[in-house]
Amino acid sequence: MSKTVVAKYSVNGEEFEMFVDSDMAYEYITGKRKDALSVLESEEVFKNANKGERQTHEKITKIFNTSDISKIAEIILKKGEVPITTEQRHKLVEEKRKQIINIIAVNSIDPRTNAPHTVVRIENAMEQVHIVVDPFKNANEQVNDVIKKINIILPLKFATAHVEVEIPASYANRCYGTLKQYGLKSEEWQNSGSLKAVLEFPAGLKQEFFDKINGLTKGEAQIKTM
């Protein structure tokens, strides 16, 4: 039998919800299923799904820059919240934990020896300070908080990138979620609708960030290292 749940995505104070099959949704967010449309129980976007309140077409197209239900579902499933079982949550937490550990291992050194920290050492430090990993929050977005906590018992030297970016109005809403994932420190919305933002994230992620933003904006974003 179908296990219908509500996938939720919030942005700029607006709610966007869709009815999805929980098992298929889990397959999609873990990469086992590629077609977002196949996950849906209904091709409708709601403001409040349980009450049957549909979201307006105007707000949908403003936030998602499209009325294509497949593309909208893809964003909601990837960036929103999907109710999952305890077992599914456990698997997601472990996958996200490994991603966080890998980011720290690749980008940090022990300032006492200038040698890299091992994965096991980082993992043990996270356990000692009782790090709680959010299964839905991007790993990059969680790294800074993890570093602050484990640095008490595991000295880390972490090169940090400070970046200023200006996103054209036509891409601003589409890029906002990615900016948050990479350590958004401040934002300034211009009268033109463009977005100026300052970010701080591990230096090792700089090229990855540049590639993502340039891909989302077709190379029209202005990016400056501070």
N, C-alpha and C positions, 0 to 999 in steps of 0.2 A: 504494500500500500504506500501511496505517496505520503511523505512527511513534509507538510507545508509549513514554512516559517517565513518570517518577514525580514528581509535584508534592508538595512537602514544606512543612509548616507546623509550627513549633515554638513552644510557649508553656508557660511555667511548668514547664519541664523535660520536657514530654510531646511526643511526635512524632505527627503526623497526616499520613498519606500516601495519595495516590490515583493510580491509573493514568489518564493522560490522553493524548490525541492531541496531539503537539507543535505541529503546524501550527495546529490549531483552538485550542489553548491560547494560542498567540501572538496569534491573531486576537482572542481574548477579552480578554487583558490590554492590548491596544492599542485596544480599543473597537470593533473591527470586527464582533465577534460578541457578542450579548447574552445568549444562553442558556447558562448555565454547565453545565447538564445535558448539552448536546450535545457537550461537550468530553470527557466521561468515557468511558473504555474499560470501566470497571466501577463499579457503584454501591456500592462498598465502601470503608470507611475503615480504613486499616491503621496499625499501630504500626511495622511494618517490611514494606513492600510486597514487596520482593524475596524475603523469607523467607516471605511469606504469613501473617505474624502480624497478625491483626485487632486494631484498637483496641477497647477495651470501650465498650459503650453508655453506661455511667455517666460515663466520662471525656469522651466525645463531647458528651453533653448538658450536662455541667458547663461545658465550655469554650465551646461554640457556642450554648448556650441553646436548642437545637433539635435535632430528629432528622431534620429535612427535608434530604435529601441534596443538593438543589439549592442551598439556602442555605449548607450546609457547604462545598460545592464552590466557591461564590462567594467565601467568605472565604479558603479555601486558595489559590485562584488569584490573588486580589488582594493578599493579605498574605504568602503563602509564596514559595517558590522553585520555578521551573519551568525545567528544562533547555531551552536554546534553541540555535539554530545561531549561528555566528559573525556571519553577516549580520544575523540578528534581534537579536543582542546589540548590534551596532553601531548599529542604528536606535534601540533603546531608550536607549542611552547618549546619543545625540544629542538625543533628545526630553527626557530628564531634565536634560541640560546646559542646554538652552534654558529649562526651568522654573526651574532654580537661578539662572541669569543674570537672568531676569525678576523673580524675588523680590528679588534684590539691587538691581536697577535701580529698582524701585518703592519700596523701603523705605530706601534709603541716599542720602547726599549726600557731597560732597567737603567736609570740614571747613575746608579752606583758602579755599574760595570760596562755600560753602553752596549750590552748584549741584549738580543731579543728575549722576551718572556716566552716560555713554552705555553702551549695550549692547556696542558694539565695544570700549570701554575695559575693561570688566569681562571680556569674552571674552579679550582679549589678556593681561590679568593672570593669568587662570586657566591659559592656555597657558604663560606664562613660569614659573610655579611648579609646573607639571606636575600639575595637579589630576586625580585619577582619580575618575571618576563611577561610582557603583554603580548599575547598571541596575534593580535590584530594590528598592533602598532609597528611601523617600519623599524627594522633593526637599526638603521642609521640614526633614527630619531631617539633611540633608547641608549645609544652608546655613551653620550656625555654624562648622563645620570649614573650609569654603571661605573664609569671611570672615577667619578667623584667619590663613590662609595667604596670601591675596592682600593683606591689609592691610599687609604688609611693603613692598610696592611700590606699592600703591594705597590711600592714606589713605581711610578710610571712617568716617562717623558714622552709627551705626545705632541707632535708638530700639528699646529692648528692653522687652517686656512680661513682668512677673513675676506669675504667676497661681497661686492655690491653689484646688484643686477637690476636692470630696468626691463620690464616685460611690456610689450605693446598691448594696448587695450583689447585687441581681438584674441589675445592668448592668455590674458591675465588670470581669468577664472580657471582655465584649464591647467595652468602651472601652479596654482596656489597650493594644492595638496603636495606637490613635489617639493616646493620651497619649505613647507613645514617639516617634511621628512628629513631635510638636510640642515636642520638647526636654524630656523628663521628667528632672528634676533629683533628685527624691527621692520615695519612696513609703512609705506606712505602711498596712498591712492591719489593719483593726480586727477585734475578736473577733466582731462581727456579720457580717463578710464584706464590709463596705463598704471603700472604698479612698480614702485621703487622699493627694493628690499635689501636688507643687510643680513648676511648669513655667516655662521661660524660652525665649522665642522672639521673632522680629521683631514689633514692635508693629503693623505693618501686617497681620499675620495674626490679630489678636485677634478680630475679628468672625467671621472664618471658623472659628476654633477654637470660639467660643461656639456658633455655629450647628450645628457637627458634634456637639458634646457634648450640646447640648439635643435634637438630633434622635435621637441614640442612646439617651438616657435619658428621652425624652418630657417633657423639661423638669424632671425630678426632681433633677438634679445641682445642687449648691451651688457656685457659682463666685464667687471673690473676687479682685479685682486688688490685689496687694500694693504 
